[in-house]
Amino acid sequence: MTTGAALLTGALLLTACGTDDDGTTDDAATPEGEVGEVGETRTIDTAMGPVEVPVDPQRVVVLDTAELDSALTLGVTPVGSVRADVATGFPFYLPEERLTDVENVGNIAAPNLEAVIELEPDLIIGNMARDADRYDELSAIAPTVFGENPGGPWKENFLLHAEALNRQEEAAAIVEDYEARVEEVVEAIGGAEEAAGTEVSVIRFIEGGDTRLYGRENYIGTILEDLGLGRPAIVDEAPDGFAVEISPEQIDLGDGDVIFYTSYGSAENSGESAAVGGALWEGMDAVRENRVFAVEDELWFQGIGYTAAGIILGEIEEALTS
C-alpha cells in the first residue's frame, strides 16, 4: 500500500471506537451533542419508505459487506454481520481488532434470522437487492433500513447508513477526505488529461459464470470515473452499464492501456488460470507493456465502501505510476 493510501485509510478510521464486552459502542462512538434518551427515535426515508430508528442505536446488525464497511468507517462496531460465504471470514482489509466481537449472522442474502434475534439489535441495515423478501421478518425484529442496490449507488447508500447511525458529521468528513485523495491520485498520475487518455480495463473471472468486463455503473466503475480515467470502448456496450460478459475465447476484448483482474472464486475454477498466460492474453497490449495487475476480489468488488475505496485508490496510484 502506498503512503498516501495508508494515510487515507487511517483518516477514514479515525472515528473508530472500541466496544464493550457486550458489543455496544462506547461513548467515543456517539457524536457530541446528539446523544438521545433511551427509546428516543427519529424518522428517516429509506428504499422501503419512512422508518423510525433510534436516535442513538447501540446494537446494530448489518446484512452486507457494504454496510459493514460503512459502519466501521463511521466508527460503529456492529454486534452482528453476515459474511460473503461460509468459506471466508469478514473482509480481510478491515481492521481485525474491530471485528473481534462481531458475531456472524449468516451469509449475504441468507441471514440466519434466529442468530439476529439472539443479538437483540435495535437497528438492522441492509439493502433490497439482498434481502427484500425478508424485509417484513427483519422489521419485526428491529427497525430495518434498506438502500436499493449495494454497487453503483454506494455513495448514496453510505449517506443513508450514516443517517441511520446518526453519524452525518463523520460522513461529511470522510467524503471530503476521499475527494481530496482522488485529487492527489489524479495529480500523481499526471493530471486530468493524462488520466482521461489512459484506458483502464477491469476483468473479473467468475467461478460458475462468464467472465465480466466491468462497465461504469458499479462500485469500481465509479471510482475509476472519479479519477477521470479512460475506459475501453467495449464497456459502453454493458447492459445497464454494469458489465459485458465474455467467453474465454473473447478475453482479448478486455484489452486496454492498463488491466486490473481478479477472480470471484478459485482462479482454477473461474477460468483465470487458463486465460492468464494463454495466447490471447499474451497478445494484449497491456500484457506486452507489462501493465497488468492482479487485485483482491474481496477488496475491489466486495468491499463497496469508503475504507475499501481508500485502499483501492492507493493501488491504482501505485500501478499507474510504477
C-alpha positions as CSV (number, residue, x, y, z in Angstrom):
1,M,0.0,0.0,0.0
2,T,1.3,3.5,-0.8
3,T,1.9,6.0,1.9
4,G,-1.0,8.1,0.7
5,A,-3.4,5.2,0.7
6,A,-2.3,4.3,4.3
7,L,-2.9,7.9,5.3
8,L,-6.4,8.0,3.8
9,T,-7.3,4.6,5.3
10,G,-6.1,5.9,8.7
11,A,-8.2,9.1,8.3
12,L,-11.3,7.1,7.4
13,L,-10.9,5.0,10.5
14,L,-10.0,7.9,12.9
15,T,-13.6,7.8,14.2
16,A,-13.3,4.2,15.1
17,C,-14.2,3.3,18.6
18,G,-13.8,0.3,20.8
19,T,-16.6,-1.9,22.0
20,D,-17.7,-3.0,25.4
21,D,-17.7,-6.7,26.1
22,D,-21.4,-6.9,25.1
23,G,-20.6,-5.4,21.7
24,T,-22.2,-2.0,22.3
25,T,-20.4,1.1,21.2
26,D,-18.6,3.1,23.8
27,D,-19.1,6.9,24.5
28,A,-16.5,7.8,21.9
29,A,-18.8,6.5,19.1
30,T,-21.6,9.0,19.9
31,P,-21.5,12.4,18.2
32,E,-21.2,15.2,20.7
33,G,-24.5,16.8,21.5
34,E,-26.5,14.1,19.7
35,V,-27.0,11.5,22.5
36,G,-30.6,10.6,22.7
37,E,-32.6,9.3,25.7
38,V,-33.2,5.6,25.7
39,G,-36.2,4.9,23.5
40,E,-36.0,8.2,21.6
41,T,-36.5,7.9,17.9
42,R,-36.4,9.8,14.6
43,T,-37.8,9.0,11.2
44,I,-35.6,8.6,8.1
45,D,-36.5,7.9,4.4
46,T,-35.4,4.6,3.1
47,A,-35.9,2.5,-0.1
48,M,-38.8,0.8,1.7
49,G,-40.3,4.0,2.9
50,P,-40.1,6.0,6.1
51,V,-38.6,4.1,9.1
52,E,-38.5,5.1,12.7
53,V,-35.0,4.4,14.1
54,P,-33.3,5.0,17.4
55,V,-31.6,8.4,17.9
56,D,-28.6,6.6,19.3
57,P,-28.5,3.0,18.1
58,Q,-26.4,0.7,20.3
59,R,-26.8,-2.8,18.9
60,V,-26.5,-2.7,15.1
61,V,-26.7,-5.7,12.7
62,V,-25.5,-5.3,9.1
63,L,-26.5,-7.6,6.2
64,D,-23.9,-6.9,3.6
65,T,-20.2,-6.1,3.2
66,A,-21.0,-2.6,2.1
67,E,-23.0,-1.9,5.3
68,L,-20.1,-3.4,7.3
69,D,-17.6,-1.1,5.6
70,S,-19.9,1.9,6.3
71,A,-20.4,1.1,9.9
72,L,-16.8,0.6,10.7
73,T,-15.7,3.6,8.7
74,L,-18.2,5.7,10.6
75,G,-16.9,4.5,14.0
76,V,-19.7,2.0,14.8
77,T,-18.8,-1.6,15.6
78,P,-21.9,-3.8,14.8
79,V,-22.9,-6.6,17.1
80,G,-23.5,-8.8,14.1
81,S,-22.8,-9.1,10.4
82,V,-23.2,-11.5,7.6
83,R,-20.2,-12.8,5.7
84,A,-19.6,-13.3,2.0
85,D,-19.8,-17.1,2.3
86,V,-19.1,-19.9,4.7
87,A,-15.5,-20.3,3.5
88,T,-14.4,-16.8,4.3
89,G,-14.4,-14.5,7.3
90,F,-15.1,-10.8,7.3
91,P,-13.3,-8.8,4.6
92,F,-9.6,-9.0,5.1
93,Y,-8.9,-5.3,4.6
94,L,-11.0,-4.2,7.6
95,P,-9.2,-3.8,10.9
96,E,-9.2,-7.2,12.6
97,E,-9.3,-5.7,16.0
98,R,-12.6,-4.0,15.2
99,L,-14.1,-7.3,14.1
100,T,-13.3,-9.5,17.2
101,D,-16.7,-9.1,18.9
102,V,-18.8,-9.0,15.7
103,E,-21.0,-12.1,15.6
104,N,-21.5,-14.0,12.3
105,V,-25.2,-14.0,11.5
106,G,-25.1,-16.0,8.2
107,N,-24.2,-15.3,4.6
108,I,-25.0,-12.5,2.3
109,A,-28.6,-12.9,1.0
110,A,-29.1,-15.7,3.6
111,P,-29.0,-14.2,7.1
112,N,-29.7,-16.5,10.0
113,L,-32.8,-14.8,11.5
114,E,-32.5,-16.7,14.7
115,A,-29.0,-15.5,15.2
116,V,-30.1,-12.0,14.5
117,I,-32.9,-12.2,17.1
118,E,-30.4,-13.6,19.7
119,L,-28.4,-10.4,19.4
120,E,-31.3,-8.2,20.3
121,P,-30.5,-5.5,17.8
122,D,-32.0,-2.0,17.9
123,L,-31.2,-1.4,14.3
124,I,-30.7,-3.5,11.2
125,I,-29.1,-2.1,8.0
126,G,-29.1,-3.9,4.6
127,N,-30.4,-3.5,1.1
128,M,-33.2,-4.6,-1.2
129,A,-31.0,-6.5,-3.6
130,R,-30.1,-9.0,-1.0
131,D,-33.0,-9.2,1.4
132,A,-36.1,-7.6,0.1
133,D,-38.0,-10.8,0.6
134,R,-37.1,-10.8,4.3
135,Y,-37.8,-7.2,5.0
136,D,-41.0,-7.9,7.0
137,E,-39.4,-10.5,9.1
138,L,-36.4,-8.3,9.8
139,S,-38.6,-5.3,10.6
140,A,-40.4,-7.4,13.2
141,I,-37.0,-7.9,14.9
142,A,-35.8,-4.3,14.8
143,P,-36.1,-1.1,12.8
144,T,-34.7,-2.0,9.4
145,V,-33.1,0.5,7.0
146,F,-32.6,-0.6,3.4
147,G,-31.0,1.0,0.4
148,E,-31.7,-0.4,-3.0
149,N,-28.6,-1.8,-4.6
150,P,-25.1,-2.2,-3.0
151,G,-22.9,-1.4,-6.0
152,G,-23.2,1.7,-8.2
153,P,-25.1,3.9,-5.7
154,W,-22.6,3.1,-2.9
155,K,-22.0,6.8,-2.0
156,E,-25.7,7.5,-1.6
157,N,-26.0,4.3,0.4
158,F,-23.2,5.4,2.7
159,L,-25.1,8.6,3.4
160,L,-28.2,6.6,4.2
161,H,-26.1,4.4,6.6
162,A,-24.7,7.5,8.2
163,E,-28.2,8.9,8.7
164,A,-29.4,5.7,10.2
165,L,-26.4,5.6,12.6
166,N,-26.7,9.3,13.3
167,R,-23.1,9.9,12.0
168,Q,-23.8,12.6,9.4
169,E,-20.9,14.8,10.5
170,E,-18.4,12.0,10.4
171,A,-19.7,11.0,7.0
172,A,-19.2,14.5,5.6
173,A,-15.6,14.5,6.8
174,I,-15.0,11.0,5.2
175,V,-16.4,12.1,1.9
176,E,-14.2,15.2,1.9
177,D,-11.1,13.1,2.7
178,Y,-12.0,10.8,-0.2
179,E,-12.4,13.6,-2.7
180,A,-9.1,15.1,-1.6
181,R,-7.4,11.8,-2.0
182,V,-8.8,11.5,-5.5
183,E,-7.3,14.8,-6.5
184,E,-3.9,13.6,-5.1
185,V,-4.0,10.5,-7.2
186,V,-5.0,12.3,-10.4
187,E,-2.1,14.7,-9.9
188,A,0.3,11.8,-9.2
189,I,-0.6,10.0,-12.4
190,G,0.0,13.2,-14.5
191,G,-3.2,15.2,-14.3
192,A,-6.7,15.1,-15.7
193,E,-5.6,14.9,-19.4
194,E,-3.2,12.0,-18.8
195,A,-5.9,10.2,-16.8
196,A,-8.5,10.6,-19.5
197,G,-6.1,9.3,-22.1
198,T,-5.4,6.1,-20.1
199,E,-7.8,3.3,-20.9
200,V,-8.3,1.1,-17.8
201,S,-9.9,-2.3,-18.2
202,V,-11.3,-4.3,-15.3
203,I,-11.7,-8.1,-15.8
204,R,-13.3,-10.4,-13.3
205,F,-13.3,-14.1,-13.8
206,I,-16.3,-15.7,-12.2
207,E,-16.5,-19.2,-10.8
208,G,-19.7,-20.8,-12.3
209,G,-20.3,-17.9,-14.7
210,D,-18.9,-16.0,-17.7
211,T,-16.0,-13.6,-17.4
212,R,-17.0,-9.9,-16.9
213,L,-15.5,-6.8,-18.3
214,Y,-16.8,-4.2,-15.8
215,G,-18.5,-1.1,-17.1
216,R,-19.2,2.3,-15.5
217,E,-22.3,1.6,-13.4
218,N,-20.8,-0.3,-10.5
219,Y,-18.6,0.3,-7.5
220,I,-15.2,0.0,-9.1
221,G,-16.5,1.8,-12.2
222,T,-17.5,4.9,-10.1
223,I,-14.0,5.0,-8.5
224,L,-12.4,5.0,-12.0
225,E,-14.9,7.7,-13.1
226,D,-14.0,9.8,-10.1
227,L,-10.3,9.7,-11.2
228,G,-11.4,10.6,-14.7
229,L,-9.7,7.5,-16.2
230,G,-10.5,6.4,-19.7
231,R,-12.3,3.1,-20.3
232,P,-12.2,0.8,-23.3
233,A,-15.0,1.4,-25.8
234,I,-16.5,-2.0,-25.2
235,V,-17.7,-1.1,-21.7
236,D,-20.2,1.2,-23.3
237,E,-21.9,-2.0,-24.5
238,A,-22.5,-3.2,-21.0
239,P,-26.2,-3.8,-20.2
240,D,-27.3,-1.1,-17.7
241,G,-23.7,0.0,-17.7
242,F,-22.8,-2.9,-15.4
243,A,-20.6,-5.4,-17.3
244,V,-20.0,-7.1,-20.6
245,E,-20.0,-10.9,-20.2
246,I,-17.5,-12.7,-22.4
247,S,-16.3,-16.3,-23.0
248,P,-12.7,-17.4,-22.6
249,E,-12.2,-17.1,-26.4
250,Q,-13.0,-13.4,-26.1
251,I,-10.6,-12.5,-23.4
252,D,-8.7,-10.1,-25.7
253,L,-11.8,-7.9,-25.7
254,G,-10.7,-6.8,-22.3
255,D,-7.5,-5.2,-23.5
256,G,-6.6,-1.6,-22.6
257,D,-3.7,0.5,-21.6
258,V,-3.9,-1.0,-18.1
259,I,-5.7,-4.1,-16.9
260,F,-6.7,-5.0,-13.4
261,Y,-8.0,-8.5,-13.0
262,T,-9.3,-10.9,-10.3
263,S,-11.4,-13.9,-9.7
264,Y,-14.6,-14.5,-7.8
265,G,-13.9,-18.0,-6.5
266,S,-10.8,-20.0,-7.1
267,A,-8.6,-19.0,-10.1
268,E,-8.7,-22.6,-11.3
269,N,-12.4,-22.8,-11.4
270,S,-13.1,-19.3,-12.6
271,G,-11.1,-19.7,-15.8
272,E,-8.4,-17.2,-14.7
273,S,-5.7,-19.9,-14.6
274,A,-6.5,-21.0,-18.1
275,A,-6.7,-17.5,-19.5
276,V,-3.8,-15.7,-17.9
277,G,-0.7,-16.6,-19.9
278,G,-2.6,-18.0,-22.8
279,A,-2.1,-16.9,-26.4
280,L,-4.9,-14.4,-26.4
281,W,-3.8,-13.0,-23.1
282,E,-0.2,-12.6,-24.2
283,G,-1.3,-10.8,-27.3
284,M,-3.0,-8.0,-25.5
285,D,-1.3,-4.5,-25.5
286,A,-1.4,-4.1,-21.7
287,V,0.2,-7.5,-21.2
288,R,3.0,-6.8,-23.7
289,E,3.6,-3.4,-22.0
290,N,3.7,-5.2,-18.5
291,R,0.8,-3.1,-17.3
292,V,-1.4,-5.8,-15.9
293,F,-2.2,-6.1,-12.2
294,A,-3.8,-8.8,-10.2
295,V,-6.1,-7.4,-7.4
296,E,-8.0,-8.8,-4.5
297,D,-11.6,-9.6,-5.3
298,E,-12.7,-9.1,-1.7
299,L,-11.4,-5.5,-1.8
300,W,-12.2,-4.3,-5.3
301,F,-15.6,-5.9,-5.7
302,Q,-17.0,-6.9,-2.3
303,G,-15.9,-4.1,0.0
304,I,-18.1,-1.4,-1.6
305,G,-17.3,1.4,0.9
306,Y,-15.1,4.3,1.6
307,T,-12.5,2.3,3.6
308,A,-12.1,-0.1,0.7
309,A,-12.1,2.8,-1.8
310,G,-9.2,4.5,0.1
311,I,-7.0,1.4,-0.3
312,I,-8.1,0.9,-4.0
313,L,-7.1,4.5,-4.8
314,G,-3.6,3.7,-3.4
315,E,-3.3,0.6,-5.5
316,I,-4.4,2.4,-8.7
317,E,-1.9,5.2,-7.9
318,E,0.9,2.6,-7.4
319,A,0.0,0.8,-10.6
320,L,-0.2,3.9,-12.8
321,T,3.0,5.5,-11.5
322,S,5.2,2.4,-11.5
